[in-house]
């Protein structure tokens, strides 16, 4: 069987199942709650939310939607307002322990009725406290995945993530980045099977990358000071997702399920007026890492 949209949709459903099993094993106490939903314009999805003893709020969402492409999105994409099909899995995890990082991952496929198609996705890490050893390990895992497919992927997609997961009004990156890619089609000698194989590898790398980081820090002692800082960093996460994230805008513009789209937001966040952490503190140290262009792998 070829790489049809039906094959891709079924794979993403299975990926959602596999990731949920791994995350329930990590949390040990929490179990995913599932909501099935239908989109009025066509299609639907499965939203799964976890609230446990390691993950304070996490979501692993699958969707497969179709219908007429809204005019404003068609204009952004530079295409006619024709019928579209989009499917994917999106993951955001907000842990309880401030030393366990927030993580986001997404793999997706988009197709127009006239034959245009592309894949997108990536994985990025947002530590509340940046630890250089963890950030380097994280990036090396992503580079290993990319290098299996193209020697230029990691450098290209790492830079893309640096530029995408950036808050220009704060002059800081959302976290330590990762890889991000979009509109990967059939150019430069790659066909749909090539692109799909890469997207599968990214999706299947999620748990082997995140679970060890979470296990490393989930039982680490912390105090109210660390929880307060976590809430402030979560506030930055909210700012990005509501102001800049294209996936959030696409979901809302195509009349997707609001609760599923906004599951990426943390349960608690804070904004303190003109807050600056004490000089030479762990919090100030973290802020120094929130910039573009850091070489994490050499």
C-alpha positions as CSV (number, residue, x, y, z in Angstrom):
1,X,0.0,0.0,0.0
2,X,1.3,3.5,-0.9
3,X,1.6,6.4,1.4
4,X,-2.0,7.6,1.3
5,X,-3.6,10.0,3.7
6,X,-5.5,7.0,5.2
7,X,-2.1,5.2,5.9
8,X,-0.7,8.4,7.5
9,X,-3.9,8.9,9.6
10,X,-3.8,5.3,10.9
11,X,-0.1,5.6,11.8
12,X,-0.7,8.8,13.8
13,X,-3.5,7.1,15.7
14,X,-1.1,4.3,16.6
15,X,1.6,6.8,17.6
16,X,-0.8,8.5,19.9
17,X,-1.6,5.1,21.5
18,X,2.1,4.2,21.9
19,X,3.1,7.5,23.5
20,X,0.2,7.4,25.9
21,X,1.2,3.9,27.1
22,X,4.8,5.1,27.7
23,X,3.7,8.3,29.6
24,X,1.4,6.4,31.8
25,X,4.2,4.1,32.8
26,X,6.4,7.1,33.5
27,X,3.8,8.8,35.7
28,X,2.7,5.5,37.4
29,X,-0.3,7.2,39.0
30,X,-2.1,9.1,36.3
31,X,-4.2,7.7,33.5
32,X,-5.2,9.6,30.3
33,X,-8.8,10.8,30.0
34,X,-10.0,10.6,26.4
35,X,-12.5,12.9,24.7
36,X,-13.7,12.1,21.3
37,X,-14.8,15.1,19.2
38,X,-16.2,15.9,15.8
39,X,-15.4,19.1,13.9
40,X,-18.5,20.7,12.4
41,X,-16.8,21.3,9.1
42,X,-15.5,17.7,8.7
43,X,-13.4,15.2,10.7
44,X,-12.5,15.1,14.3
45,X,-10.1,13.7,16.8
46,X,-9.1,12.1,20.1
47,X,-8.0,14.4,22.9
48,X,-6.2,12.7,25.8
49,X,-5.3,14.6,29.0
50,X,-3.1,13.3,31.8
51,X,-3.0,14.8,35.3
52,X,-0.8,12.7,37.5
53,X,2.0,12.7,40.0
54,X,4.8,13.4,37.5
55,X,2.8,15.3,34.8
56,X,0.7,18.1,36.3
57,X,-1.0,18.6,33.0
58,X,-0.2,16.9,29.8
59,X,-2.0,16.3,26.5
60,X,-1.4,13.9,23.6
61,X,-3.8,14.8,20.8
62,X,-4.7,13.2,17.6
63,X,-6.8,14.9,14.9
64,X,-7.8,14.3,11.3
65,X,-9.9,17.1,9.9
66,X,-11.1,18.1,6.4
67,X,-13.2,20.7,4.7
68,X,-12.9,23.9,2.8
69,X,-9.8,25.8,3.6
70,X,-10.7,29.2,5.1
71,X,-9.8,32.1,2.8
72,X,-7.4,33.8,5.3
73,X,-5.4,30.6,5.6
74,X,-5.4,30.1,1.8
75,X,-4.0,33.6,1.4
76,X,-1.2,32.9,3.9
77,X,-0.3,29.6,2.1
78,X,-0.6,31.2,-1.3
79,X,-3.2,28.7,-2.6
80,X,-6.8,28.8,-3.6
81,X,-9.5,28.2,-1.0
82,X,-10.0,24.5,-1.8
83,X,-10.7,21.4,0.2
84,X,-8.0,20.3,2.6
85,X,-7.1,17.4,4.8
86,X,-4.9,17.6,7.9
87,X,-3.9,15.0,10.4
88,X,-1.3,14.8,13.1
89,X,-0.3,14.2,16.7
90,X,0.5,17.1,19.1
91,X,2.0,16.7,22.6
92,X,2.6,19.1,25.4
93,X,3.7,18.1,28.9
94,X,3.8,20.4,32.0
95,X,5.5,18.5,34.8
96,X,5.0,19.0,38.6
97,X,8.7,19.1,39.5
98,X,10.3,22.4,38.3
99,X,13.5,20.5,37.5
100,X,11.7,18.4,34.9
101,X,11.4,20.4,31.6
102,X,8.3,21.2,29.6
103,X,8.3,19.4,26.3
104,X,6.4,19.9,23.1
105,X,6.3,17.7,20.0
106,X,4.2,17.6,16.9
107,X,4.1,15.6,13.7
108,X,1.6,16.4,11.0
109,X,0.5,16.0,7.4
110,X,-1.4,18.5,5.2
111,X,-3.0,17.9,1.8
112,X,-5.0,19.9,-0.7
113,X,-7.4,18.4,-3.2
114,X,-5.4,19.6,-6.1
115,X,-2.5,17.3,-5.1
116,X,-0.2,19.6,-3.0
117,X,1.0,17.9,0.2
118,X,3.6,18.4,2.9
119,X,4.7,17.2,6.3
120,X,5.7,19.3,9.4
121,X,6.6,18.8,13.0
122,X,9.5,18.8,15.5
123,X,10.4,18.5,19.1
124,X,11.5,21.3,21.4
125,X,12.4,21.5,25.1
126,X,11.6,24.2,27.6
127,X,13.4,23.7,30.9
128,X,12.4,25.9,33.8
129,X,16.1,25.5,34.8
130,X,18.5,25.0,32.0
131,X,21.1,22.4,32.7
132,X,23.8,22.4,30.0
133,X,24.4,18.6,30.2
134,X,20.7,17.8,29.6
135,X,20.4,20.4,26.8
136,X,23.4,18.9,25.0
137,X,22.1,15.4,25.4
138,X,18.7,16.4,24.1
139,X,20.1,18.0,20.9
140,X,22.5,15.1,20.3
141,X,19.5,12.7,20.3
142,X,17.7,14.9,17.8
143,X,20.8,15.2,15.6
144,X,21.2,11.4,15.5
145,X,17.6,11.1,14.3
146,X,18.1,13.8,11.6
147,X,21.4,12.4,10.4
148,X,19.8,9.0,9.6
149,X,18.0,10.8,6.7
150,X,20.0,13.8,5.6
151,X,23.3,15.3,6.9
152,X,21.8,18.8,6.6
153,X,18.6,18.3,8.4
154,X,19.7,19.0,11.9
155,X,21.5,22.3,11.2
156,X,18.6,23.5,9.1
157,X,15.8,22.4,11.4
158,X,17.7,23.5,14.6
159,X,18.0,27.0,13.2
160,X,14.3,26.9,12.2
161,X,13.4,26.0,15.8
162,X,15.6,28.8,17.2
163,X,13.8,31.3,15.0
164,X,10.3,29.9,15.5
165,X,10.3,29.3,19.2
166,X,11.3,32.9,20.0
167,X,9.6,35.7,21.8
168,X,10.7,38.9,20.1
169,X,9.0,41.1,22.7
170,X,11.1,39.4,25.4
171,X,14.3,39.0,23.2
172,X,14.5,35.4,24.4
173,X,13.9,31.9,23.1
174,X,11.1,29.9,24.7
175,X,13.6,27.3,25.8
176,X,16.6,25.5,24.5
177,X,15.0,24.8,21.1
178,X,15.2,21.5,19.3
179,X,14.1,20.9,15.7
180,X,11.2,22.4,13.7
181,X,10.2,21.9,10.1
182,X,7.2,22.7,8.0
183,X,6.0,22.3,4.4
184,X,8.4,19.4,3.6
185,X,7.1,18.2,0.3
186,X,8.5,16.4,-2.7
187,X,11.3,18.8,-3.6
188,X,15.1,18.2,-3.7
189,X,14.8,14.5,-4.6
190,X,12.6,13.5,-1.7
191,X,9.3,11.8,-2.2
192,X,6.4,11.2,0.1
193,X,7.8,7.9,1.4
194,X,11.1,9.7,2.4
195,X,9.3,12.5,4.2
196,X,6.9,10.1,6.0
197,X,9.8,7.9,7.2
198,X,11.5,11.0,8.7
199,X,8.3,12.1,10.4
200,X,7.8,8.7,11.8
201,X,11.4,8.7,13.2
202,X,10.8,12.0,14.9
203,X,7.5,10.9,16.4
204,X,9.0,7.6,17.7
205,X,12.0,9.5,19.2
206,X,9.7,11.4,21.6
207,X,9.5,9.0,24.5
208,X,13.1,7.7,24.3
209,X,14.2,11.3,24.6
210,X,11.8,12.7,27.2
211,X,11.3,9.7,29.5
212,X,15.0,9.6,30.6
213,X,15.0,13.3,31.3
214,X,11.8,13.1,33.3
215,X,13.1,10.1,35.3
216,X,16.4,11.9,36.0
217,X,14.7,14.8,37.8
218,X,11.2,13.8,38.8
219,X,12.1,13.0,42.4
220,X,14.6,15.8,42.9
221,X,13.7,18.0,46.0
222,X,12.4,21.5,45.3
223,X,10.9,24.3,47.4
224,X,8.4,27.1,46.9
225,X,11.0,29.3,45.3
226,X,11.4,26.8,42.4
227,X,7.6,26.5,42.0
228,X,7.3,30.3,41.8
229,X,10.0,30.4,39.1
230,X,8.3,27.6,37.3
231,X,5.1,29.6,37.2
232,X,6.9,32.6,35.7
233,X,8.5,30.4,33.0
234,X,5.1,28.9,32.3
235,X,3.8,32.4,31.7
236,X,6.4,32.8,28.9
237,X,5.1,29.6,27.4
238,X,1.6,31.0,27.4
239,X,2.7,34.2,25.8
240,X,4.3,32.3,22.9
241,X,1.4,29.9,22.4
242,X,-1.3,32.6,22.4
243,X,0.6,35.2,20.4
244,X,2.9,33.5,18.0
245,X,2.1,29.8,17.6
246,X,0.8,29.0,14.1
247,X,-0.7,25.7,15.1
248,X,-2.9,27.4,17.7
249,X,-4.0,30.0,15.1
250,X,-4.7,27.3,12.4
251,X,-6.8,25.2,14.8
252,X,-8.9,28.2,15.9
253,X,-9.2,29.5,12.3
254,X,-10.4,26.1,11.0
255,X,-13.0,25.9,13.9
256,X,-11.2,23.1,15.6
257,X,-12.1,22.0,19.2
258,X,-11.0,24.8,21.4
259,X,-10.4,22.7,24.5
260,X,-8.1,20.4,22.5
261,X,-6.2,23.4,20.9
262,X,-5.6,25.1,24.2
263,X,-4.6,22.0,26.1
264,X,-1.0,23.2,25.5
265,X,-1.5,25.8,28.3
266,X,-0.2,25.0,31.8
267,X,-2.6,24.6,34.7
268,X,-1.0,27.5,36.6
269,X,1.1,30.4,35.5
270,X,2.3,33.8,36.8
271,X,3.3,37.2,35.5
272,X,5.2,39.5,37.9
273,X,5.7,43.1,37.0
274,X,9.3,43.8,35.8
275,X,10.7,40.8,37.6
276,X,14.5,40.2,37.5
277,X,16.0,37.2,39.4
278,X,18.9,37.8,41.8
279,X,22.3,38.1,40.1
280,X,24.3,34.8,40.0
281,X,21.2,32.8,40.9
282,X,20.1,29.6,39.2
283,X,17.2,31.5,37.7
284,X,19.5,34.2,36.3
285,X,21.8,31.5,34.9
286,X,18.9,30.0,33.0
287,X,18.1,33.3,31.3
288,X,21.6,33.5,29.9
289,X,20.9,30.3,27.9
290,X,17.7,31.6,26.3
291,X,19.2,32.9,23.0
292,X,19.4,31.8,19.4
293,X,22.4,30.2,17.8
294,X,23.9,28.1,20.6
295,X,25.9,25.1,19.4
296,X,24.7,22.3,21.7
297,X,26.3,19.4,19.9
298,X,30.0,20.2,19.7
